[in-house]
Amino acid sequence: MKGPADALVTRAEHLRRTIRKHEHLYYVLLEPEISDQKFDALDRELRDLEAAHPELITHDSPTQRVGGGPLTEFPPVAHAAPMLSLDNTYSEDEVRDFEARVRRQLGETPLSYVAEPKIDGLSLSVTYENAILTRAVTRGDGKIGDDVTVNARTIRSLPLALASSRPGLKVPSLIEVRGEVYLPRSVFARANDERTRNGEEPFVNARNAASGAMKQLDPRQVAERGLELFLYSVARSSEPEARSHSDALRLIGDLGLRTNPEIKACASIEEALAHCAALRLKRDALDYDIDGVVIKVDSLSLQRELGATSKFPRWAIAYKFPAERAATRLVNIDVQVGRTGKLTPVAHLEPVFVAGTTVSRATLHNAEEIARKDIRVGDTVVVERGGDVIPKIVEVALGLRPPSAKPFMMPAACPVCLTHVAAMDDEVDLRCPNASCPAQIEERIKHFARRQAMDIEGLGDKLVALLVSDGTLRNIADLYTLEVDVLAQLERMGEKSAANLVASIEKSRGAGLQRLLFGLGIRFVGERAAELLSRRFGSIDALSQATAEEIDAVPEIGQAVVASVREWFTASQNQDLIDHLKRAGLQLKTLSAGPAQPRTLEGLQFVLTGVLPSMDRNEAKRLIEGRGGRVTSAVSSKTSYIVAGDDAGSKLEKARTLGIKVLDEAGLVGLLGENPRA
């Protein structure tokens, strides 16, 4: 016979199981079986029972969706497999070209596709261990994201525990699924109505509201936002993987996770395009924003064979809907100064709603662009959100031009520091040559603090503007002189925020040469160039003393980078900046990622094709690049070796035609261990 304690355990488990069932019916299947009143009664009973007997609380209890108090930060997490972005197009012909590229690589292999709505939200990777939700991570830069588990737990359509609804289906002991968090249109509209009534600024669009919610440090505020999500792929699983993307989606659904009902399996690319057309017509009737359709090769083995570039999978493409347009009046044109001194004209518009957001500003690029389109203040202009993201003026309604409209002239002097501006050689842009211009200093510091650079959290745009305007920050080196007690006196800072910022600045001292080079904002030196230069020269001193010929000898570094790097390091103010950074104790050398590998493949180019027996292409690429080699996607006369696995296609044929050496996996492993030039 069960005692009172056993009865309480049984009742608590029954309530948890019942609530999970009805959450799944309501939030995932959209098929509620009981009224909100009855659901609330069950929830209230469980909460009261757990409050009276805390020992009954389990980690996956529905009452534990919202945790304790606010967090202090979101820890960074490296993704087990990169979360790549997607190549995209606005043309049906380019979608057919995508299929042609796939067929060239795969030959006559039968193909089928999956077409799924491209949700306009925030990408999220979710991991379950032993059926329990253990981690949720944002996409971040694709390699490292933020751990937002506490916030993800507040999403009611995301189960805290998995359960199989298919007879014989075992819940994997570990499974990572990926999807998109979004704010339903209906919730977005209600939220903005409420914010307007309360005198608050309304959200610009649903995507920004969703993204902003996931970055809230207080999960209680996230829970109030009403976020939802759709899951669309299995990134990894402890169980044998599905044979197709369609099977993986079915698995996701059978484990109690929510997938989009508008996803369709398509037998051909034309059927996929037909589904794109149907979704475009249906777009406005959906309760969530979509900006296109993602078309994926269905077979997972073919996906692996097709592989990926450094940015995009070759087995998928995003067919984006044409950008929406609207007409409005151009109120004014002002000029902004960037971190390199470039002057950029910006249009200020009468606010107009375009593609789900209110647009009041648009970049005009340069004076040549303004003259070509004959854009004048007072004009009625047609605004388009390119890719439904970046607003731009596409044309002027000349018939509505007022008599007072006059052609726009770029200023002869910098609008911030009043230094005479100059046109750069072979460029249409004007630049402010004053490196001490406050606008340039402000933008350089913002760039320096970016996650991809020195990753200084808490250094927001408004704070940077304030610290530059009052003379506290005159260059990036001054960041390392900031003190907690001084920052704590600033408006909206406080001692805790000031201490967190100073700690983040302190941590950035050890970021290493690669991040520093990118953070310095040298023209044309992006993340890839910074990585190559850091790897080749090893220290800021070695790079600063390198000749143009030595820099030009680095593979993938072009003439524009060479000239820009030499110009930057020869400027006296930049030499002074490096001296200040040295005195501040920054790590000005390349960080060691372990024992240095011999650069036996330096100067050699490789192409990977087919399926290797025991390593994927990313691993092979990493091993080759770790020894100085370069991996490219196309076979050419510059290719040194082609590494061919099973089912190698046209690339292997072309390599043989050109007389390029062919390696299998064993040959590659052997080459990695010896000097191929010996």
FITI-377381 format. One line per 10 residues: number of its first residue (from 1); their letters; for each residue z, y, x of C-alpha. Coordinates in Angstrom, 3 decimals. Example, Ala and Ser with C-alpha at 12.3 -4.5 7.8 and 13.67 -1.06 7.14 Angstrom:
# residues 2
1 = AS = 7.800:-4.500:12.300  7.140:-1.060:13.670;
END
This chain:
# residues 678
1 = MKGPADALVT = 0.000:0.000:0.000  -0.912:3.454:1.276  1.809:6.017:1.804  1.618:9.753:0.968  0.197:10.585:4.404  -2.594:8.026:4.017  -3.424:9.434:0.596  -3.747:12.941:2.054  -6.066:11.700:4.818  -8.211:9.875:2.255;
11 = RAEHLRRTIR = -8.390:12.924:-0.028  -9.289:15.273:2.843  -12.063:12.962:4.019  -13.369:12.615:0.452  -13.460:16.402:0.040  -15.225:16.884:3.385  -17.813:14.238:2.527  -18.405:15.705:-0.942  -18.717:19.280:0.317  -21.168:18.225:3.044;
21 = KHEHLYYVLL = -23.270:16.447:0.421  -23.444:19.504:-1.819  -24.080:21.856:1.121  -27.054:19.670:2.041  -28.334:19.642:-1.549  -27.938:23.402:-1.922  -28.899:24.820:1.479  -31.324:22.213:2.841  -32.985:20.516:-0.133  -32.581:23.522:-2.481;
31 = EPEISDQKFD = -31.587:21.072:-5.243  -27.978:21.885:-6.268  -26.231:19.386:-8.519  -23.050:21.314:-9.326  -22.264:24.916:-10.201  -21.061:27.473:-7.640  -17.720:27.485:-9.443  -17.226:23.730:-8.962  -18.316:23.931:-5.321  -15.869:26.777:-4.677;
41 = ALDRELRDLE = -13.087:24.727:-6.269  -13.749:21.827:-3.875  -13.855:24.182:-0.914  -10.623:25.880:-1.969  -8.831:22.545:-2.411  -9.823:21.421:1.095  -8.750:24.732:2.632  -5.377:24.583:0.893  -4.880:20.956:1.970  -5.718:21.716:5.630;
51 = AAHPELITHD = -3.553:24.844:5.593  -0.576:22.781:4.438  -1.371:19.911:6.822  -3.156:21.274:9.945  -3.193:17.784:11.461  -5.900:16.893:8.894  -8.390:19.452:10.269  -11.419:17.917:12.010  -13.929:19.664:14.248  -16.754:19.054:11.762;
61 = SPTQRVGGGP = -14.819:20.097:8.667  -16.808:22.512:6.452  -13.818:24.866:6.641  -14.373:25.281:10.396  -17.728:27.027:10.201  -16.126:30.337:11.116  -13.875:30.054:14.148  -11.131:32.353:15.391  -11.337:35.935:16.600  -14.193:37.729:18.380;
71 = LTEFPPVAHA = -15.635:36.442:21.650  -15.804:38.509:24.825  -19.261:37.258:25.891  -21.937:34.601:25.337  -22.022:32.254:28.344  -25.507:31.655:29.807  -26.836:28.104:29.498  -29.813:26.538:31.283  -32.148:24.687:28.927  -32.618:20.997:29.686;
81 = APMLSLDNTY = -36.351:21.565:29.098  -37.919:25.059:29.094  -38.435:26.746:25.723  -42.014:27.861:26.303  -43.732:30.553:24.301  -47.091:29.925:22.607  -50.587:31.052:23.419  -51.950:32.909:20.413  -55.132:34.135:18.803  -56.312:36.052:15.743;
91 = SEDEVRDFEA = -59.700:34.318:15.618  -60.710:31.072:13.909  -63.403:30.632:16.575  -60.740:30.760:19.297  -58.773:28.083:17.435  -61.919:25.926:17.597  -62.187:26.812:21.300  -58.603:25.548:21.666  -59.688:22.197:20.232  -62.710:22.149:22.542;
101 = RVRRQLGETP = -60.395:22.622:25.561  -58.172:19.814:24.313  -61.169:17.509:23.893  -62.512:18.344:27.347  -59.220:17.150:28.811  -58.735:14.146:26.525  -62.312:12.995:26.020  -63.149:11.247:22.747  -59.555:10.371:21.866  -59.012:10.720:18.082;
111 = LSYVAEPKID = -57.078:13.890:17.272  -54.915:15.002:14.378  -52.767:18.107:14.020  -49.691:19.563:12.385  -49.861:23.105:11.012  -46.568:24.879:10.391  -45.607:28.427:9.392  -44.708:30.640:12.345  -41.346:32.021:11.253  -40.680:35.603:12.329;
121 = GLSLSVTYEN = -37.116:35.070:13.568  -35.000:34.029:16.530  -35.612:30.754:18.410  -32.612:28.447:18.710  -31.926:25.119:20.416  -29.205:22.956:18.828  -27.546:19.882:20.366  -25.596:17.136:18.590  -23.473:14.607:20.482  -22.143:11.568:18.626;
131 = AILTRAVTRG = -23.473:13.216:15.445  -21.341:16.384:15.925  -22.806:19.850:16.543  -21.712:20.731:20.088  -23.993:23.531:21.274  -26.491:26.129:20.073  -28.425:28.231:22.590  -30.901:31.083:22.135  -34.300:30.960:23.819  -33.449:33.768:26.275;
141 = DGKIGDDVTV = -36.152:33.886:28.951  -37.207:30.310:28.194  -35.178:28.866:31.073  -31.721:30.311:30.374  -30.327:31.353:27.003  -27.026:32.436:25.464  -24.500:29.948:24.099  -24.112:31.129:20.478  -22.538:27.941:19.109  -19.752:29.732:17.243;
151 = NARTIRSLPL = -22.298:31.913:15.474  -24.679:29.051:14.695  -21.831:27.163:12.998  -21.748:29.889:10.341  -25.284:29.017:9.168  -24.752:26.949:6.040  -28.101:25.131:6.274  -27.144:23.817:9.736  -24.906:20.752:9.292  -21.857:20.474:11.518;
161 = ALASSRPGLK = -22.328:16.689:11.532  -25.448:14.522:11.216  -25.779:11.636:8.788  -28.703:9.280:8.254  -30.317:9.190:4.812  -32.882:6.526:5.794  -31.825:2.853:5.656  -31.704:1.391:9.153  -31.987:4.771:10.896  -29.385:5.186:13.624;
171 = VPSLIEVRGE = -28.058:8.663:14.376  -28.787:9.271:18.092  -25.735:9.647:20.303  -27.449:12.756:21.697  -30.237:14.786:20.139  -31.469:18.325:20.815  -33.533:19.989:18.097  -35.200:23.391:18.120  -35.982:25.824:15.383  -36.028:29.405:14.136;
181 = VYLPRSVFAR = -33.140:31.412:12.682  -34.176:33.953:10.058  -32.796:36.247:7.384  -34.274:35.555:3.924  -36.150:38.489:2.436  -33.919:38.507:-0.633  -30.775:38.671:1.534  -32.368:41.374:3.702  -33.135:43.512:0.631  -29.587:43.165:-0.732;
191 = ANDERTRNGE = -28.081:43.960:2.666  -30.150:47.133:3.031  -29.278:48.259:-0.510  -25.599:47.835:0.324  -25.898:49.627:3.674  -27.713:52.530:2.017  -25.011:52.815:-0.674  -22.357:52.847:2.064  -24.158:55.584:3.990  -25.112:53.201:6.821;
201 = EPFVNARNAA = -28.470:53.052:8.564  -30.588:50.262:6.971  -31.907:47.422:9.113  -35.437:48.037:10.396  -36.671:44.538:9.527  -35.373:41.059:8.772  -36.085:39.721:12.256  -34.061:42.464:13.949  -31.233:41.846:11.479  -31.243:38.109:12.282;
211 = SGAMKQLDPR = -31.416:38.667:16.032  -28.681:41.289:15.895  -26.451:38.969:13.865  -26.692:36.143:16.409  -25.613:38.591:19.119  -22.475:39.630:17.246  -19.343:38.674:19.170  -17.355:38.210:15.952  -18.511:35.078:14.046  -16.918:36.410:10.864;
221 = QVAERGLELF = -19.503:39.199:10.820  -22.278:36.664:11.422  -21.109:34.585:8.470  -21.433:37.629:6.216  -25.076:38.175:7.218  -26.415:35.083:5.382  -28.660:33.601:8.069  -30.804:30.498:7.522  -32.939:28.350:9.791  -35.791:25.862:9.882;
231 = LYSVARSSEP = -35.947:23.181:12.592  -39.343:22.180:13.938  -39.085:19.884:16.975  -37.027:17.317:18.879  -36.565:18.444:22.487  -34.746:15.291:23.625  -32.983:12.285:22.151  -30.979:9.299:23.371  -32.980:7.043:21.044  -36.595:6.032:21.700;
241 = EARSHSDALR = -38.690:9.043:20.777  -41.049:9.240:17.845  -44.740:8.554:18.412  -45.896:11.784:16.786  -44.712:15.267:15.939  -44.979:14.280:12.252  -42.592:11.385:12.868  -40.198:13.701:14.718  -40.161:16.092:11.763  -39.455:13.179:9.438;
251 = LIGDLGLRTN = -36.583:12.113:11.711  -35.136:15.637:11.649  -35.187:15.631:7.856  -33.698:12.145:7.589  -30.749:13.250:9.756  -29.903:15.994:7.253  -31.565:18.881:9.097  -33.774:21.401:7.349  -37.533:21.516:7.954  -40.083:23.851:6.406;
261 = PEIKACASIE = -41.712:22.463:3.233  -44.936:24.333:4.066  -45.600:22.169:7.158  -48.720:20.041:6.739  -50.242:17.143:8.671  -53.980:17.781:9.156  -56.675:15.258:10.018  -58.919:17.860:11.675  -58.910:21.378:13.067  -60.864:22.564:10.022;
271 = EALAHCAALR = -58.160:21.207:7.721  -55.570:23.048:9.831  -57.556:26.290:9.499  -57.761:25.779:5.745  -53.970:25.495:5.636  -53.753:28.726:7.667  -55.881:30.468:5.040  -53.708:29.081:2.236  -50.491:30.240:3.917  -51.930:33.693:4.507;
281 = LKRDALDYDI = -52.545:34.025:0.757  -49.070:32.652:0.018  -47.349:34.756:2.684  -45.998:37.501:0.415  -44.537:34.988:-2.071  -42.314:33.298:0.545  -38.663:34.306:0.910  -39.043:34.619:4.680  -41.395:36.455:7.016  -44.189:34.580:8.775;
291 = DGVVIKVDSL = -46.695:36.154:11.139  -49.055:33.215:11.502  -49.341:29.446:11.734  -48.625:27.164:14.712  -51.154:24.370:15.169  -49.972:21.416:17.273  -51.602:18.203:18.471  -49.676:15.565:16.516  -49.509:12.726:19.083  -46.568:13.161:21.470;
301 = SLQRELGATS = -48.205:11.034:24.160  -51.261:13.302:24.027  -48.978:16.335:24.188  -47.512:14.975:27.428  -50.978:14.313:28.826  -52.153:17.825:27.985  -49.059:19.301:29.637  -48.389:23.019:29.935  -49.092:26.087:32.016  -46.163:28.066:33.403;
311 = KFPRWAIAYK = -45.962:29.896:30.077  -47.642:27.897:27.300  -48.037:24.283:26.185  -51.715:23.274:26.194  -51.250:21.211:23.028  -50.390:24.066:20.673  -51.706:27.455:19.643  -50.384:30.159:17.326  -52.990:31.446:14.901  -51.696:34.938:14.130;
321 = FPAERAATRL = -52.510:36.715:10.906  -54.478:39.967:11.250  -52.203:42.951:11.719  -51.339:44.975:8.630  -52.312:48.639:8.424  -51.055:51.734:6.623  -51.902:55.456:6.571  -49.401:58.209:7.390  -49.222:61.705:8.898  -48.841:62.434:12.608;
331 = VNIDVQVGRT = -45.948:64.903:12.809  -45.776:65.517:16.554  -46.665:64.185:20.000  -44.127:64.247:22.813  -44.298:62.901:26.354  -41.890:60.377:27.885  -41.354:59.703:31.597  -41.010:56.095:32.804  -39.255:54.621:35.858  -42.387:54.968:38.027;
341 = GKLTPVAHLE = -42.909:58.571:36.914  -45.748:57.736:34.536  -46.112:60.164:31.632  -46.714:58.430:28.299  -47.553:60.371:25.107  -45.713:59.089:22.026  -46.667:59.797:18.399  -43.958:60.749:15.918  -45.013:59.754:12.417  -43.875:60.255:8.880;
351 = PVFVAGTTVS = -42.090:56.909:8.312  -44.380:54.291:6.790  -43.721:50.632:5.910  -46.075:48.280:7.762  -45.832:44.478:8.035  -42.206:44.263:7.019  -40.822:47.188:9.005  -40.635:50.982:8.869  -42.729:52.619:11.598  -41.980:56.163:12.757;
361 = RATLHNAEEI = -43.248:56.077:16.371  -46.290:54.697:18.168  -47.428:54.803:21.785  -50.623:56.712:22.554  -50.942:55.288:26.120  -52.602:58.248:27.881  -54.649:61.427:27.453  -57.938:59.514:27.676  -56.921:57.313:24.733  -55.970:60.373:22.658;
371 = ARKDIRVGDT = -59.273:62.091:23.439  -61.342:58.975:22.715  -59.798:58.613:19.247  -59.603:62.429:18.787  -55.970:62.251:17.650  -54.362:65.586:16.700  -50.990:66.671:15.354  -51.189:66.993:11.570  -53.847:64.272:11.227  -53.630:61.467:8.731;
381 = VVVERGGDVI = -53.772:58.356:10.905  -54.081:54.617:10.301  -51.212:52.690:11.892  -51.352:49.005:12.759  -48.643:46.719:14.088  -50.514:44.766:16.740  -49.396:41.166:16.403  -47.072:42.492:13.712  -44.904:43.861:16.518  -46.152:46.889:18.479;
391 = PKIVEVALGL = -47.196:49.915:16.373  -50.393:51.686:17.374  -52.764:54.249:15.916  -56.169:52.654:15.374  -58.107:55.534:13.823  -57.973:59.024:12.329  -58.956:59.940:8.749  -61.172:62.822:9.853  -61.938:63.809:6.263  -58.252:64.671:5.761;
401 = RPPSAKPFMM = -57.870:66.737:8.956  -56.116:70.096:8.315  -57.710:73.292:9.727  -54.661:73.903:11.929  -55.079:70.638:13.905  -55.810:71.244:17.595  -56.687:68.839:20.435  -53.647:67.605:22.375  -53.205:68.590:26.022  -50.987:66.703:28.459;
411 = PAACPVCLTH = -48.410:68.958:30.174  -49.035:70.290:33.673  -45.349:69.825:34.519  -42.896:66.974:33.958  -41.190:67.603:30.590  -37.824:66.565:32.092  -37.599:68.018:35.621  -40.520:70.511:35.413  -42.114:69.213:38.626  -45.899:69.653:38.690;
421 = VAAMDDEVDL = -47.501:66.346:37.671  -50.380:64.693:39.523  -53.124:62.212:38.713  -52.982:59.046:40.795  -56.090:57.814:42.631  -58.437:55.771:40.409  -56.065:56.107:37.427  -56.160:58.040:34.174  -52.361:58.284:34.108  -50.397:61.339:35.160;
431 = RCPNASCPAQ = -47.189:60.862:37.115  -44.172:62.932:38.004  -43.872:62.704:41.827  -40.169:63.681:41.826  -38.214:60.487:42.559  -35.021:62.363:41.602  -36.295:63.147:38.110  -33.432:62.252:35.701  -35.827:60.442:33.344  -37.056:58.186:36.143;
441 = IEERIKHFAR = -33.511:57.532:37.354  -32.454:56.562:33.828  -35.357:54.137:33.346  -34.927:52.635:36.837  -31.261:51.909:36.151  -32.094:50.322:32.787  -34.671:48.103:34.499  -32.265:47.232:37.317  -29.678:46.035:34.780  -32.077:43.770:32.838;
451 = RQAMDIEGLG = -31.220:40.089:32.509  -34.269:39.076:34.586  -33.099:41.485:37.301  -29.406:42.023:38.124  -28.173:40.961:34.663  -25.548:43.691:34.164  -24.075:43.258:30.702  -22.525:46.192:28.862  -24.753:48.822:30.479  -26.480:50.059:27.325;
461 = DKLVALLVSD = -29.182:52.712:27.106  -26.861:55.388:25.679  -24.289:54.825:28.400  -26.944:55.038:31.115  -28.266:58.295:29.621  -24.753:59.755:29.557  -23.912:58.730:33.132  -27.213:60.117:34.448  -26.950:63.373:32.528  -23.436:64.113:33.816;
471 = GTLRNIADLY = -24.455:63.311:37.400  -22.343:60.168:37.773  -25.417:58.017:38.437  -28.071:59.474:40.731  -29.564:56.121:41.739  -28.934:52.412:41.228  -26.563:52.239:44.204  -24.152:54.553:42.363  -23.509:51.743:39.876  -21.370:50.093:42.540;
481 = TLEVDVLAQL = -19.045:53.106:42.715  -18.099:53.081:39.012  -14.395:52.628:38.300  -12.631:51.272:35.218  -10.285:54.225:34.669  -13.173:56.724:34.719  -15.396:54.679:32.388  -12.514:54.045:29.990  -12.338:57.781:29.240  -15.882:57.842:27.875;
491 = ERMGEKSAAN = -16.498:57.844:24.144  -16.615:54.345:22.575  -15.787:52.620:25.861  -12.104:51.814:26.087  -10.364:50.032:28.949  -11.509:46.505:28.000  -15.197:47.432:27.734  -14.966:49.395:30.971  -13.330:46.461:32.761  -15.996:44.050:31.467;
501 = LVASIEKSRG = -18.775:46.353:32.673  -17.276:46.792:36.134  -16.799:43.005:36.373  -20.462:42.469:35.459  -21.547:45.015:38.089  -19.326:43.280:40.642  -20.899:39.914:39.790  -24.395:41.347:40.282  -23.691:41.978:43.984  -24.418:38.290:44.581;
511 = AGLQRLLFGL = -27.618:38.083:42.495  -29.780:37.574:45.585  -33.029:38.958:46.975  -35.406:37.682:44.275  -33.576:39.397:41.412  -33.018:42.514:43.501  -36.710:42.869:44.362  -37.629:42.665:40.699  -34.793:45.032:39.777  -35.901:47.682:42.272;
521 = GIRFVGERAA = -38.878:48.340:40.012  -41.538:48.402:42.746  -44.920:48.868:41.054  -46.803:45.611:40.453  -43.850:43.501:41.657  -43.005:41.362:38.661  -40.803:38.267:38.531  -43.404:35.987:40.132  -44.233:38.369:42.993  -40.510:38.912:43.616;
531 = ELLSRRFGSI = -40.015:35.142:43.827  -42.896:34.693:46.294  -41.854:37.595:48.522  -38.218:36.499:48.502  -39.159:32.939:49.422  -41.540:34.029:52.207  -39.488:36.743:53.943  -35.921:35.693:53.140  -34.272:39.109:53.536  -34.802:42.739:52.559;
541 = DALSQATAEE = -34.946:43.707:56.236  -37.711:41.208:57.009  -39.767:42.365:54.026  -39.285:46.053:54.810  -40.580:45.480:58.352  -43.482:43.209:57.330  -46.998:44.476:57.963  -49.614:44.699:55.234  -51.381:41.715:56.819  -48.207:39.595:56.699;
551 = IDAVPEIGQA = -47.603:40.444:53.037  -51.245:39.828:52.165  -50.984:36.358:53.722  -48.517:35.267:51.002  -50.428:33.112:48.470  -50.904:34.788:45.048  -50.010:38.252:46.396  -52.891:40.674:45.829  -53.895:43.969:47.402  -52.208:46.081:44.710;
561 = VVASVREWFT = -48.843:44.444:45.464  -49.369:44.758:49.223  -50.096:48.492:49.019  -47.256:49.148:46.590  -44.656:47.252:48.637  -45.631:49.006:51.874  -45.597:52.404:50.150  -42.171:51.747:48.626  -40.483:50.648:51.843  -41.909:53.509:53.915;
571 = ASQNQDLIDH = -40.487:56.184:51.564  -37.368:57.738:53.109  -35.449:57.886:49.806  -35.951:54.138:49.347  -34.783:53.423:52.885  -31.644:55.421:52.068  -31.246:53.408:48.857  -31.340:50.116:50.773  -28.714:51.450:53.176  -26.477:52.345:50.216;
581 = LKRAGLQLKT = -26.945:48.866:48.712  -26.016:47.285:52.042  -22.823:49.328:52.186  -22.094:48.317:48.578  -22.058:44.685:49.707  -25.094:43.384:47.803  -26.642:40.049:48.733  -29.913:41.142:50.351  -31.042:37.670:51.351  -32.672:34.811:49.462;
591 = LSAGPAQPRT = -30.090:32.602:47.805  -30.143:29.029:49.054  -30.841:26.484:46.321  -29.643:23.647:48.541  -30.947:22.272:51.817  -34.186:24.037:52.732  -37.275:21.862:52.275  -39.889:21.835:55.037  -42.896:23.995:54.104  -45.328:21.177:54.819;
601 = LEGLQFVLTG = -47.697:22.088:51.952  -47.964:25.807:52.717  -51.427:27.152:51.832  -52.548:24.022:49.937  -53.595:24.037:46.262  -53.035:21.150:43.855  -54.238:20.276:40.358  -52.314:17.758:38.220  -54.071:15.655:35.570  -53.261:12.580:33.517;
611 = VLPSMDRNEA = -49.899:10.878:33.022  -47.904:9.948:36.141  -45.859:6.700:35.994  -42.371:7.996:36.777  -42.404:11.817:36.850  -43.661:14.486:34.488  -45.878:17.341:35.586  -43.048:19.859:35.721  -41.192:17.681:38.219  -44.333:17.146:40.303;
621 = KRLIEGRGGR = -45.045:20.871:40.239  -41.489:21.665:41.330  -41.676:19.221:44.253  -45.026:20.605:45.428  -43.961:24.238:45.172  -40.643:23.415:46.858  -42.631:22.511:49.963  -44.826:25.595:49.836  -47.804:24.255:47.876  -49.384:25.928:44.878;
631 = VTSAVSSKTS = -50.239:24.192:41.584  -53.143:25.557:39.538  -54.617:24.452:36.219  -58.317:24.517:37.111  -60.281:22.549:39.711  -62.290:24.722:42.097  -63.637:24.727:45.627  -60.206:26.067:46.712  -58.407:22.949:45.417  -56.990:20.867:48.286;
641 = YIVAGDDAGS = -55.858:17.800:46.296  -56.004:16.553:42.719  -53.077:14.364:41.636  -54.402:11.969:38.985  -52.365:9.756:36.688  -53.373:7.477:33.825  -56.038:8.749:31.410  -57.177:11.489:33.782  -60.140:13.291:32.254  -62.837:15.772:33.189;
651 = KLEKARTLGI = -60.768:17.412:35.927  -60.871:14.197:37.937  -64.636:13.931:37.498  -65.134:17.523:38.650  -62.853:16.954:41.658  -64.900:13.934:42.724  -68.110:15.944:42.332  -66.684:18.614:44.645  -65.434:16.037:47.135  -61.765:16.933:46.631;
661 = KVLDEAGLVG = -59.184:14.413:47.823  -57.602:12.390:44.998  -53.964:11.250:45.061  -52.029:8.963:42.742  -48.260:9.358:42.324  -47.526:7.162:45.336  -49.931:9.227:47.418  -48.230:12.444:46.315  -44.791:11.065:47.186  -46.094:10.077:50.605;
671 = LLGENPRA = -47.661:13.489:51.129  -44.421:15.228:50.221  -42.706:13.399:53.056  -45.183:14.195:55.797  -47.224:17.069:57.158  -50.757:16.753:55.705  -52.125:19.016:58.427  -50.882:16.746:61.216;
END
